[in-house]
Amino acid sequence: MIHFKIYNSVNNLPKSWDSLLTNDVLLKTPFLKALECSCPQNIHTNYVAVYKNEVLVGIAIIQRVEMYIEDVFRKTSDNALKRIGKAIIAKIVRGNALIVGNLMHTGQHGLFFNSEVVSQSIFLETVFKVIDQLTIQIKKDLKKNIRIVGFKDYFETDSIHQHVHLFTKNHLYKVQVQPNMIMDIPDSWNSIDNYILALDKKYKRRYKTALKKASQITKKEMNLDAIDVASTQLYKLYKCVSDKAKVNSFVLHDRHFFNLKKELKDQFKVYGYYLNEELVGFYTLILNNQTLETYFLGYQAELQQHYQLYLNMLYDMLTFGIDNHFKRIVYARTAMEIKSSVGAKPHTMHIYMKHTNNFIANNALKFIVKTLNPIKQWEERHPFK
Protein backbone atom coordinates (compact mmCIF):
# COMPACT_ATOMS: atom_id res chain seq x y z
CA MET A 1 0.00 0.00 0.00
CA ILE A 2 1.37 3.41 -1.02
CA HIS A 3 0.95 6.31 1.41
CA PHE A 4 2.77 9.52 2.27
CA LYS A 5 3.67 11.82 5.12
CA ILE A 6 4.37 15.54 4.94
CA TYR A 7 6.99 17.08 7.24
CA ASN A 8 7.66 20.78 7.80
CA SER A 9 11.07 20.43 9.42
CA VAL A 10 14.22 18.47 8.60
CA ASN A 11 14.49 17.57 12.28
CA ASN A 12 11.31 15.50 11.96
CA LEU A 13 12.36 13.51 8.90
CA PRO A 14 12.57 9.72 9.22
CA LYS A 15 16.05 8.28 9.78
CA SER A 16 15.68 6.33 6.54
CA TRP A 17 15.55 9.58 4.47
CA ASP A 18 19.30 9.63 3.75
CA SER A 19 19.45 5.87 3.23
CA LEU A 20 17.61 6.15 -0.09
CA LEU A 21 20.16 5.59 -2.84
CA THR A 22 20.02 9.05 -4.36
CA ASN A 23 23.35 10.56 -5.36
CA ASP A 24 21.96 14.09 -5.12
CA VAL A 25 23.53 16.01 -2.24
CA LEU A 26 20.77 18.62 -2.62
CA LEU A 27 18.22 16.03 -1.47
CA LYS A 28 20.19 14.96 1.61
CA THR A 29 19.43 16.26 5.09
CA PRO A 30 22.61 18.37 5.62
CA PHE A 31 21.79 20.56 2.60
CA LEU A 32 18.07 20.64 3.48
CA LYS A 33 18.88 21.63 7.05
CA ALA A 34 21.12 24.49 5.88
CA LEU A 35 18.36 25.60 3.52
CA GLU A 36 15.81 25.50 6.30
CA CYS A 37 18.02 27.60 8.59
CA SER A 38 18.55 30.28 5.95
CA CYS A 39 15.75 30.09 3.41
CA PRO A 40 14.48 33.26 1.71
CA GLN A 41 11.59 34.76 3.65
CA ASN A 42 9.10 33.99 0.88
CA ILE A 43 9.95 30.27 0.55
CA HIS A 44 8.62 27.59 2.91
CA THR A 45 9.64 23.97 2.32
CA ASN A 46 7.56 20.81 2.72
CA TYR A 47 9.38 17.48 2.87
CA VAL A 48 7.41 14.52 1.54
CA ALA A 49 8.14 10.87 2.35
CA VAL A 50 6.40 8.26 0.19
CA TYR A 51 6.05 4.80 1.71
CA LYS A 52 5.15 1.37 0.39
CA ASN A 53 3.67 -0.25 3.44
CA GLU A 54 6.16 1.05 6.03
CA VAL A 55 9.23 1.20 3.78
CA LEU A 56 10.39 4.59 2.46
CA VAL A 57 10.41 4.35 -1.36
CA GLY A 58 10.47 7.99 -2.48
CA ILE A 59 10.95 11.61 -1.41
CA ALA A 60 9.84 14.97 -2.72
CA ILE A 61 10.65 18.59 -1.96
CA ILE A 62 7.68 20.92 -2.42
CA GLN A 63 8.21 24.61 -1.75
CA ARG A 64 5.44 27.08 -1.03
CA VAL A 65 6.57 30.33 -2.61
CA GLU A 66 4.97 33.68 -1.90
CA MET A 67 5.19 35.67 -5.13
CA TYR A 68 5.00 39.44 -4.91
CA ILE A 69 6.02 42.12 -7.41
CA GLU A 70 8.80 43.57 -5.24
CA ASP A 71 10.43 40.13 -5.06
CA VAL A 72 9.96 39.21 -8.72
CA PHE A 73 10.85 42.44 -10.51
CA ARG A 74 14.00 44.06 -9.13
CA LYS A 75 14.52 46.94 -11.59
CA THR A 76 12.25 49.96 -11.12
CA SER A 77 13.59 52.14 -13.94
CA ASP A 78 11.40 50.73 -16.72
CA ASN A 79 9.21 52.94 -18.87
CA ALA A 80 5.48 53.30 -18.16
CA LEU A 81 4.40 50.61 -20.64
CA LYS A 82 6.75 48.02 -19.14
CA ARG A 83 5.61 48.93 -15.64
CA ILE A 84 1.98 48.39 -16.68
CA GLY A 85 2.89 45.01 -18.20
CA LYS A 86 4.72 43.99 -15.05
CA ALA A 87 1.76 45.05 -12.92
CA ILE A 88 -0.58 42.85 -14.98
CA ILE A 89 1.77 39.89 -14.74
CA ALA A 90 2.25 40.43 -11.02
CA LYS A 91 -1.52 40.50 -10.48
CA ILE A 92 -1.89 37.10 -12.14
CA VAL A 93 1.03 35.38 -10.38
CA ARG A 94 0.64 37.26 -7.11
CA GLY A 95 0.07 34.97 -4.16
CA ASN A 96 1.22 31.47 -3.28
CA ALA A 97 2.72 28.84 -5.56
CA LEU A 98 3.62 25.21 -4.91
CA ILE A 99 6.85 24.26 -6.67
CA VAL A 100 8.08 20.66 -6.80
CA GLY A 101 11.83 21.16 -6.58
CA ASN A 102 14.27 23.74 -5.29
CA LEU A 103 13.51 27.17 -6.74
CA MET A 104 16.92 28.41 -5.65
CA HIS A 105 19.00 26.12 -7.84
CA THR A 106 18.89 25.09 -11.49
CA GLY A 107 18.08 21.45 -12.13
CA GLN A 108 15.83 18.64 -10.94
CA HIS A 109 16.44 18.57 -7.21
CA GLY A 110 12.94 17.81 -6.01
CA LEU A 111 12.11 14.16 -6.66
CA PHE A 112 13.63 10.75 -6.08
CA PHE A 113 12.10 7.29 -5.91
CA ASN A 114 13.29 3.69 -5.78
CA SER A 115 12.29 2.42 -9.23
CA GLU A 116 12.79 -1.19 -8.14
CA VAL A 117 9.99 -0.89 -5.60
CA VAL A 118 7.56 1.68 -7.02
CA SER A 119 6.85 2.79 -10.59
CA GLN A 120 7.36 6.40 -11.63
CA SER A 121 3.69 6.62 -12.57
CA ILE A 122 2.48 5.61 -9.10
CA PHE A 123 5.09 7.86 -7.48
CA LEU A 124 3.96 10.89 -9.51
CA GLU A 125 0.30 10.15 -8.81
CA THR A 126 1.18 10.19 -5.12
CA VAL A 127 2.96 13.55 -5.50
CA PHE A 128 -0.19 14.99 -7.07
CA LYS A 129 -2.18 13.74 -4.07
CA VAL A 130 0.32 15.52 -1.81
CA ILE A 131 -0.17 18.76 -3.77
CA ASP A 132 -3.95 18.46 -3.37
CA GLN A 133 -3.61 17.92 0.37
CA LEU A 134 -1.15 20.80 0.78
CA THR A 135 -3.49 23.10 -1.16
CA ILE A 136 -6.36 22.28 1.22
CA GLN A 137 -4.13 22.49 4.29
CA ILE A 138 -2.68 25.89 3.32
CA LYS A 139 -6.15 27.27 2.67
CA LYS A 140 -7.34 26.02 6.06
CA ASP A 141 -4.34 27.00 8.18
CA LEU A 142 -3.08 30.14 6.44
CA LYS A 143 -6.21 31.32 4.57
CA LYS A 144 -4.07 31.36 1.41
CA ASN A 145 -5.06 30.12 -2.04
CA ILE A 146 -2.51 28.30 -4.18
CA ARG A 147 -2.41 30.18 -7.48
CA ILE A 148 0.30 28.25 -9.36
CA VAL A 149 1.55 24.66 -9.28
CA GLY A 150 4.84 23.77 -10.95
CA PHE A 151 7.33 20.94 -11.44
CA LYS A 152 10.71 22.45 -12.29
CA ASP A 153 13.70 21.77 -14.48
CA TYR A 154 13.68 18.52 -16.41
CA PHE A 155 16.09 17.67 -19.20
CA GLU A 156 14.62 16.46 -22.49
CA THR A 157 15.91 12.96 -21.68
CA ASP A 158 14.21 12.80 -18.26
CA SER A 159 11.84 9.83 -17.96
CA ILE A 160 9.23 12.11 -16.39
CA HIS A 161 8.20 13.15 -19.92
CA GLN A 162 6.92 9.59 -20.48
CA HIS A 163 4.08 10.46 -18.12
CA VAL A 164 2.73 13.57 -19.82
CA HIS A 165 -0.78 12.09 -19.47
CA LEU A 166 -0.55 12.56 -15.69
CA PHE A 167 0.29 16.23 -16.09
CA THR A 168 -2.46 16.67 -18.68
CA LYS A 169 -4.93 14.95 -16.35
CA ASN A 170 -3.97 17.43 -13.61
CA HIS A 171 -4.15 20.39 -16.05
CA LEU A 172 -0.41 21.13 -16.10
CA TYR A 173 1.29 21.95 -19.37
CA LYS A 174 4.91 21.68 -20.50
CA VAL A 175 6.96 24.76 -21.34
CA GLN A 176 10.58 25.18 -22.35
CA VAL A 177 12.77 27.43 -20.20
CA GLN A 178 16.35 28.67 -20.44
CA PRO A 179 18.92 25.90 -20.93
CA ASN A 180 21.24 24.58 -18.28
CA MET A 181 24.86 25.22 -19.24
CA ILE A 182 26.93 22.10 -18.56
CA MET A 183 30.54 21.27 -19.31
CA ASP A 184 31.61 17.63 -19.55
CA ILE A 185 35.21 17.05 -18.52
CA PRO A 186 37.10 14.47 -20.61
CA ASP A 187 38.72 11.65 -18.63
CA SER A 188 42.04 12.50 -20.31
CA TRP A 189 42.21 15.93 -18.65
CA ASN A 190 44.38 15.81 -15.55
CA SER A 191 45.08 19.52 -15.18
CA ILE A 192 44.10 22.91 -16.57
CA ASP A 193 47.04 22.52 -18.99
CA ASN A 194 45.06 19.85 -20.86
CA TYR A 195 42.19 22.32 -21.21
CA ILE A 196 44.46 25.08 -22.50
CA LEU A 197 45.97 22.74 -25.10
CA ALA A 198 42.46 21.90 -26.35
CA LEU A 199 41.58 25.58 -26.94
CA ASP A 200 41.95 27.24 -30.30
CA LYS A 201 44.25 30.26 -30.57
CA LYS A 202 41.56 32.90 -29.99
CA TYR A 203 40.28 31.38 -26.77
CA LYS A 204 43.75 30.50 -25.56
CA ARG A 205 44.61 34.22 -25.80
CA ARG A 206 41.37 35.05 -24.05
CA TYR A 207 42.22 32.70 -21.19
CA LYS A 208 45.71 34.16 -20.76
CA THR A 209 44.38 37.74 -20.96
CA ALA A 210 41.78 37.04 -18.26
CA LEU A 211 44.39 35.62 -15.90
CA LYS A 212 46.70 38.55 -16.55
CA LYS A 213 43.97 41.08 -15.81
CA ALA A 214 43.33 39.38 -12.48
CA SER A 215 47.00 39.14 -11.55
CA GLN A 216 46.54 41.61 -8.68
CA ILE A 217 43.65 39.56 -7.27
CA THR A 218 44.45 37.14 -4.47
CA LYS A 219 42.21 34.07 -4.51
CA LYS A 220 41.75 31.81 -1.51
CA GLU A 221 39.29 29.36 -0.03
CA MET A 222 37.28 30.64 2.93
CA ASN A 223 36.73 28.37 5.94
CA LEU A 224 33.73 28.59 8.27
CA ASP A 225 35.30 31.25 10.49
CA ALA A 226 36.28 33.40 7.50
CA ILE A 227 32.76 33.11 6.07
CA ASP A 228 31.33 34.06 9.46
CA VAL A 229 33.51 37.18 9.72
CA ALA A 230 32.82 38.18 6.11
CA SER A 231 29.09 37.37 6.08
CA THR A 232 27.99 40.99 5.68
CA GLN A 233 30.39 41.62 2.79
CA LEU A 234 29.54 38.31 1.09
CA TYR A 235 25.86 39.20 1.21
CA LYS A 236 26.54 42.69 -0.12
CA LEU A 237 28.53 41.27 -3.06
CA TYR A 238 25.83 38.69 -3.76
CA LYS A 239 23.22 41.46 -3.81
CA CYS A 240 25.34 43.51 -6.24
CA VAL A 241 24.94 40.73 -8.81
CA SER A 242 21.46 39.52 -7.85
CA ASP A 243 19.88 42.95 -8.02
CA LYS A 244 20.98 43.34 -11.63
CA ALA A 245 18.66 40.52 -12.68
CA LYS A 246 15.47 41.72 -14.35
CA VAL A 247 13.49 38.90 -12.76
CA ASN A 248 14.23 37.08 -9.51
CA SER A 249 11.72 35.27 -7.33
CA PHE A 250 13.64 35.40 -4.02
CA VAL A 251 16.37 37.10 -2.01
CA LEU A 252 18.83 34.92 -0.09
CA HIS A 253 19.05 34.99 3.69
CA ASP A 254 22.09 36.98 4.83
CA ARG A 255 23.55 33.90 6.60
CA HIS A 256 22.88 31.50 3.75
CA PHE A 257 26.52 30.81 2.88
CA PHE A 258 27.55 30.38 6.52
CA ASN A 259 24.80 27.84 7.15
CA LEU A 260 25.63 25.87 4.01
CA LYS A 261 29.29 25.66 5.00
CA LYS A 262 28.35 24.68 8.55
CA GLU A 263 26.14 21.79 7.41
CA LEU A 264 27.83 20.62 4.19
CA LYS A 265 31.40 21.14 5.39
CA ASP A 266 33.82 20.03 2.61
CA GLN A 267 30.96 19.48 0.17
CA PHE A 268 30.47 23.25 0.01
CA LYS A 269 33.27 25.58 -1.07
CA VAL A 270 33.51 29.36 -0.87
CA TYR A 271 36.39 31.09 -2.67
CA GLY A 272 37.11 34.75 -2.03
CA TYR A 273 38.71 37.25 -4.40
CA TYR A 274 40.76 39.88 -2.56
CA LEU A 275 42.23 43.16 -3.80
CA ASN A 276 44.63 44.81 -1.33
CA GLU A 277 43.24 42.43 1.32
CA GLU A 278 39.66 43.63 0.70
CA LEU A 279 37.06 41.01 -0.30
CA VAL A 280 35.83 42.18 -3.72
CA GLY A 281 34.28 38.98 -5.08
CA PHE A 282 33.47 35.37 -4.33
CA TYR A 283 32.01 32.23 -5.86
CA THR A 284 30.58 29.07 -4.33
CA LEU A 285 30.53 25.41 -5.33
CA ILE A 286 28.56 22.35 -4.23
CA LEU A 287 30.41 19.05 -4.59
CA ASN A 288 27.61 16.74 -5.73
CA ASN A 289 29.34 13.38 -6.16
CA GLN A 290 30.73 13.34 -9.73
CA THR A 291 29.01 16.63 -10.57
CA LEU A 292 30.39 20.02 -9.58
CA GLU A 293 27.47 22.41 -9.07
CA THR A 294 28.26 26.09 -9.37
CA TYR A 295 26.19 28.07 -6.89
CA PHE A 296 25.80 31.77 -6.06
CA LEU A 297 28.53 34.34 -6.56
CA GLY A 298 29.09 38.06 -6.13
CA TYR A 299 31.50 40.84 -6.98
CA GLN A 300 31.96 44.60 -6.92
CA ALA A 301 30.37 45.78 -10.14
CA GLU A 302 32.83 48.66 -10.64
CA LEU A 303 35.79 46.23 -10.60
CA GLN A 304 34.25 43.50 -12.74
CA GLN A 305 35.32 44.67 -16.19
CA HIS A 306 38.83 45.85 -15.32
CA TYR A 307 39.78 42.61 -13.56
CA GLN A 308 37.46 40.31 -15.55
CA LEU A 309 36.25 38.88 -12.25
CA TYR A 310 33.35 36.86 -13.65
CA LEU A 311 35.34 35.21 -16.43
CA ASN A 312 38.12 34.36 -13.99
CA MET A 313 35.57 32.74 -11.70
CA LEU A 314 34.32 30.55 -14.55
CA TYR A 315 37.91 29.48 -15.30
CA ASP A 316 38.66 28.87 -11.61
CA MET A 317 35.53 26.72 -11.27
CA LEU A 318 36.74 24.71 -14.25
CA THR A 319 40.23 24.34 -12.78
CA PHE A 320 38.74 23.03 -9.53
CA GLY A 321 36.57 20.57 -11.47
CA ILE A 322 39.51 19.21 -13.47
CA ASP A 323 41.92 19.04 -10.51
CA ASN A 324 39.37 17.16 -8.42
CA HIS A 325 38.33 14.73 -11.17
CA PHE A 326 34.69 15.72 -11.60
CA LYS A 327 32.82 14.34 -14.61
CA ARG A 328 30.92 17.54 -15.32
CA ILE A 329 30.41 21.11 -14.20
CA VAL A 330 26.91 22.53 -13.98
CA TYR A 331 27.26 26.23 -14.76
CA ALA A 332 23.46 26.64 -14.59
CA ARG A 333 21.49 29.20 -16.60
CA THR A 334 22.08 32.92 -17.22
CA ALA A 335 25.05 34.40 -19.09
CA MET A 336 24.91 31.53 -21.57
CA GLU A 337 27.22 33.09 -24.15
CA ILE A 338 30.17 33.69 -21.84
CA LYS A 339 29.72 30.24 -20.29
CA SER A 340 29.77 28.68 -23.76
CA SER A 341 33.02 30.59 -24.43
CA VAL A 342 34.58 28.62 -21.57
CA GLY A 343 33.30 25.35 -23.02
CA ALA A 344 29.87 24.74 -21.49
CA LYS A 345 27.08 23.39 -23.73
CA PRO A 346 23.37 24.28 -23.49
CA HIS A 347 21.02 21.51 -22.37
CA THR A 348 17.33 22.20 -22.98
CA MET A 349 15.08 22.12 -19.92
CA HIS A 350 11.33 22.07 -19.37
CA ILE A 351 8.94 22.73 -16.54
CA TYR A 352 5.32 21.67 -16.02
CA MET A 353 2.90 24.16 -14.54
CA LYS A 354 -0.65 25.44 -14.23
CA HIS A 355 -2.65 28.32 -12.81
CA THR A 356 -5.43 27.15 -10.48
CA ASN A 357 -7.81 29.86 -11.69
CA ASN A 358 -9.72 28.30 -14.60
CA PHE A 359 -10.48 31.75 -16.03
CA ILE A 360 -6.81 32.29 -16.77
CA ALA A 361 -6.02 30.45 -19.98
CA ASN A 362 -2.88 28.38 -20.18
CA ASN A 363 -1.77 30.51 -23.11
CA ALA A 364 -1.80 33.57 -20.87
CA LEU A 365 0.23 31.78 -18.22
CA LYS A 366 2.59 30.46 -20.87
CA PHE A 367 3.22 34.04 -21.99
CA ILE A 368 3.89 35.05 -18.38
CA VAL A 369 6.37 32.20 -17.89
CA LYS A 370 8.25 33.22 -21.01
CA THR A 371 8.27 36.81 -19.78
CA LEU A 372 9.59 35.84 -16.35
CA ASN A 373 12.03 33.26 -17.72
CA PRO A 374 12.65 34.22 -21.37
CA ILE A 375 14.53 31.98 -23.78
CA LYS A 376 17.08 34.55 -24.86
CA GLN A 377 18.66 34.77 -28.28
CA TRP A 378 22.37 34.29 -27.92
CA GLU A 379 25.32 33.09 -29.95
CA GLU A 380 26.94 29.89 -28.80
CA ARG A 381 30.73 30.01 -28.75
CA HIS A 382 33.00 27.11 -29.72
CA PRO A 383 36.34 27.51 -27.93
CA PHE A 384 37.95 24.18 -28.79
CA LYS A 385 40.05 23.25 -31.80
MOGI-V900509 format. One record per residue. N is the residue number from 1. RES is the residue in three letters. SS is DSSP state (H for helix, E for strand, - for the rest). NEAR is the number of other C-alpha atoms within 10 Angstrom. Layout:
N_RES_SS_NEAR / N_RES_SS_NEAR
//
This chain:
1_MET_-_6 / 2_ILE_E_15 / 3_HIS_E_15 / 4_PHE_E_20 / 5_LYS_E_12 / 6_ILE_E_19 / 7_TYR_E_15 / 8_ASN_-_13 / 9_SER_-_14 / 10_VAL_H_21 / 11_ASN_H_11 / 12_ASN_H_10 / 13_LEU_-_17 / 14_PRO_-_12 / 15_LYS_H_10 / 16_SER_H_11 / 17_TRP_H_19 / 18_ASP_H_14 / 19_SER_H_10 / 20_LEU_-_16 / 21_LEU_-_12 / 22_THR_-_17 / 23_ASN_-_13 / 24_ASP_-_17 / 25_VAL_H_19 / 26_LEU_H_19 / 27_LEU_H_23 / 28_LYS_-_17 / 29_THR_H_19 / 30_PRO_H_20 / 31_PHE_H_22 / 32_LEU_H_23 / 33_LYS_H_18 / 34_ALA_H_21 / 35_LEU_H_23 / 36_GLU_H_19 / 37_CYS_H_15 / 38_SER_-_18 / 39_CYS_-_21 / 40_PRO_-_18 / 41_GLN_-_12 / 42_ASN_-_17 / 43_ILE_E_23 / 44_HIS_E_17 / 45_THR_E_23 / 46_ASN_E_19 / 47_TYR_E_20 / 48_VAL_E_22 / 49_ALA_E_23 / 50_VAL_E_24 / 51_TYR_E_19 / 52_LYS_E_14 / 53_ASN_-_11 / 54_GLU_-_11 / 55_VAL_E_12 / 56_LEU_E_22 / 57_VAL_E_24 / 58_GLY_E_26 / 59_ILE_E_25 / 60_ALA_E_23 / 61_ILE_E_22 / 62_ILE_E_28 / 63_GLN_E_22 / 64_ARG_E_23 / 65_VAL_E_22 / 66_GLU_E_21 / 67_MET_E_21 / 68_TYR_-_17 / 69_ILE_H_18 / 70_GLU_H_13 / 71_ASP_H_14 / 72_VAL_H_20 / 73_PHE_E_20 / 74_ARG_-_16 / 75_LYS_-_13 / 76_THR_-_10 / 77_SER_-_8 / 78_ASP_-_10 / 79_ASN_-_8 / 80_ALA_H_9 / 81_LEU_H_9 / 82_LYS_H_12 / 83_ARG_H_15 / 84_ILE_H_12 / 85_GLY_H_12 / 86_LYS_H_19 / 87_ALA_H_14 / 88_ILE_H_13 / 89_ILE_H_19 / 90_ALA_H_18 / 91_LYS_H_13 / 92_ILE_H_17 / 93_VAL_H_20 / 94_ARG_-_18 / 95_GLY_E_17 / 96_ASN_E_22 / 97_ALA_E_24 / 98_LEU_E_24 / 99_ILE_E_23 / 100_VAL_E_27 / 101_GLY_-_23 / 102_ASN_-_23 / 103_LEU_-_21 / 104_MET_-_18 / 105_HIS_-_16 / 106_THR_-_23 / 107_GLY_-_21 / 108_GLN_-_21 / 109_HIS_-_21 / 110_GLY_-_23 / 111_LEU_E_21 / 112_PHE_E_21 / 113_PHE_E_21 / 114_ASN_-_16 / 115_SER_-_11 / 116_GLU_-_8 / 117_VAL_-_12 / 118_VAL_-_16 / 119_SER_-_11 / 120_GLN_H_19 / 121_SER_H_14 / 122_ILE_H_11 / 123_PHE_H_24 / 124_LEU_H_18 / 125_GLU_H_14 / 126_THR_H_18 / 127_VAL_H_23 / 128_PHE_H_15 / 129_LYS_H_14 / 130_VAL_H_20 / 131_ILE_H_18 / 132_ASP_H_12 / 133_GLN_H_13 / 134_LEU_H_18 / 135_THR_H_20 / 136_ILE_H_16 / 137_GLN_H_14 / 138_ILE_H_15 / 139_LYS_H_13 / 140_LYS_H_11 / 141_ASP_H_8 / 142_LEU_H_9 / 143_LYS_-_10 / 144_LYS_-_15 / 145_ASN_-_16 / 146_ILE_E_24 / 147_ARG_E_19 / 148_ILE_E_23 / 149_VAL_E_22 / 150_GLY_E_20 / 151_PHE_E_23 / 152_LYS_E_22 / 153_ASP_E_27 / 154_TYR_E_23 / 155_PHE_E_19 / 156_GLU_-_13 / 157_THR_-_11 / 158_ASP_-_12 / 159_SER_H_10 / 160_ILE_H_15 / 161_HIS_H_16 / 162_GLN_H_11 / 163_HIS_H_12 / 164_VAL_H_14 / 165_HIS_H_12 / 166_LEU_H_16 / 167_PHE_H_20 / 168_THR_H_13 / 169_LYS_H_9 / 170_ASN_-_13 / 171_HIS_-_16 / 172_LEU_-_22 / 173_TYR_E_19 / 174_LYS_E_17 / 175_VAL_E_13 / 176_GLN_E_20 / 177_VAL_E_21 / 178_GLN_E_21 / 179_PRO_E_22 / 180_ASN_E_23 / 181_MET_E_23 / 182_ILE_E_22 / 183_MET_E_21 / 184_ASP_E_15 / 185_ILE_-_19 / 186_PRO_-_14 / 187_ASP_-_10 / 188_SER_-_9 / 189_TRP_-_14 / 190_ASN_-_15 / 191_SER_-_16 / 192_ILE_H_17 / 193_ASP_H_11 / 194_ASN_H_13 / 195_TYR_H_20 / 196_ILE_H_16 / 197_LEU_H_12 / 198_ALA_H_15 / 199_LEU_E_19 / 200_ASP_-_13 / 201_LYS_H_14 / 202_LYS_H_11 / 203_TYR_H_20 / 204_LYS_H_16 / 205_ARG_H_12 / 206_ARG_H_16 / 207_TYR_H_18 / 208_LYS_H_11 / 209_THR_H_15 / 210_ALA_H_18 / 211_LEU_H_18 / 212_LYS_H_14 / 213_LYS_H_15 / 214_ALA_-_19 / 215_SER_-_12 / 216_GLN_-_13 / 217_ILE_-_21 / 218_THR_E_14 / 219_LYS_E_18 / 220_LYS_E_12 / 221_GLU_E_14 / 222_MET_-_17 / 223_ASN_-_16 / 224_LEU_H_17 / 225_ASP_H_12 / 226_ALA_H_13 / 227_ILE_H_22 / 228_ASP_H_17 / 229_VAL_H_11 / 230_ALA_-_16 / 231_SER_H_17 / 232_THR_H_13 / 233_GLN_H_19 / 234_LEU_H_28 / 235_TYR_H_18 / 236_LYS_H_18 / 237_LEU_H_20 / 238_TYR_H_22 / 239_LYS_H_18 / 240_CYS_H_16 / 241_VAL_H_15 / 242_SER_H_19 / 243_ASP_-_14 / 244_LYS_-_12 / 245_ALA_-_13 / 246_LYS_-_13 / 247_VAL_E_18 / 248_ASN_-_18 / 249_SER_-_20 / 250_PHE_-_22 / 251_VAL_-_18 / 252_LEU_-_18 / 253_HIS_-_15 / 254_ASP_-_19 / 255_ARG_-_18 / 256_HIS_H_20 / 257_PHE_H_24 / 258_PHE_H_22 / 259_ASN_H_23 / 260_LEU_H_24 / 261_LYS_H_24 / 262_LYS_H_19 / 263_GLU_H_17 / 264_LEU_H_20 / 265_LYS_H_13 / 266_ASP_H_12 / 267_GLN_H_16 / 268_PHE_E_19 / 269_LYS_E_22 / 270_VAL_E_25 / 271_TYR_E_20 / 272_GLY_E_26 / 273_TYR_E_23 / 274_TYR_E_16 / 275_LEU_E_15 / 276_ASN_-_9 / 277_GLU_-_9 / 278_GLU_E_12 / 279_LEU_E_19 / 280_VAL_E_23 / 281_GLY_E_27 / 282_PHE_E_26 / 283_TYR_E_23 / 284_THR_E_19 / 285_LEU_E_21 / 286_ILE_E_23 / 287_LEU_E_21 / 288_ASN_E_16 / 289_ASN_-_13 / 290_GLN_-_15 / 291_THR_E_20 / 292_LEU_E_26 / 293_GLU_E_24 / 294_THR_E_21 / 295_TYR_E_18 / 296_PHE_E_18 / 297_LEU_E_23 / 298_GLY_E_24 / 299_TYR_E_24 / 300_GLN_-_18 / 301_ALA_H_15 / 302_GLU_H_9 / 303_LEU_H_13 / 304_GLN_H_15 / 305_GLN_H_12 / 306_HIS_H_11 / 307_TYR_H_19 / 308_GLN_-_16 / 309_LEU_H_24 / 310_TYR_H_19 / 311_LEU_H_21 / 312_ASN_H_18 / 313_MET_H_20 / 314_LEU_H_18 / 315_TYR_H_18 / 316_ASP_H_17 / 317_MET_H_21 / 318_LEU_H_26 / 319_THR_H_17 / 320_PHE_H_16 / 321_GLY_H_25 / 322_ILE_H_25 / 323_ASP_H_12 / 324_ASN_-_14 / 325_HIS_-_18 / 326_PHE_-_20 / 327_LYS_-_16 / 328_ARG_E_19 / 329_ILE_E_25 / 330_VAL_E_22 / 331_TYR_E_25 / 332_ALA_E_22 / 333_ARG_-_18 / 334_THR_-_14 / 335_ALA_-_12 / 336_MET_H_23 / 337_GLU_H_18 / 338_ILE_H_17 / 339_LYS_H_23 / 340_SER_H_20 / 341_SER_H_20 / 342_VAL_H_22 / 343_GLY_-_25 / 344_ALA_-_27 / 345_LYS_E_22 / 346_PRO_E_20 / 347_HIS_E_16 / 348_THR_E_16 / 349_MET_E_21 / 350_HIS_E_20 / 351_ILE_E_19 / 352_TYR_E_22 / 353_MET_E_25 / 354_LYS_E_24 / 355_HIS_E_23 / 356_THR_-_15 / 357_ASN_-_12 / 358_ASN_-_9 / 359_PHE_-_7 / 360_ILE_-_12 / 361_ALA_-_11 / 362_ASN_H_17 / 363_ASN_H_10 / 364_ALA_H_12 / 365_LEU_H_19 / 366_LYS_H_18 / 367_PHE_H_13 / 368_ILE_H_18 / 369_VAL_H_18 / 370_LYS_H_15 / 371_THR_H_14 / 372_LEU_H_18 / 373_ASN_-_15 / 374_PRO_-_14 / 375_ILE_-_12 / 376_LYS_-_13 / 377_GLN_-_8 / 378_TRP_-_10 / 379_GLU_-_11 / 380_GLU_-_16 / 381_ARG_-_17 / 382_HIS_-_15 / 383_PRO_-_18 / 384_PHE_E_17 / 385_LYS_-_10
//
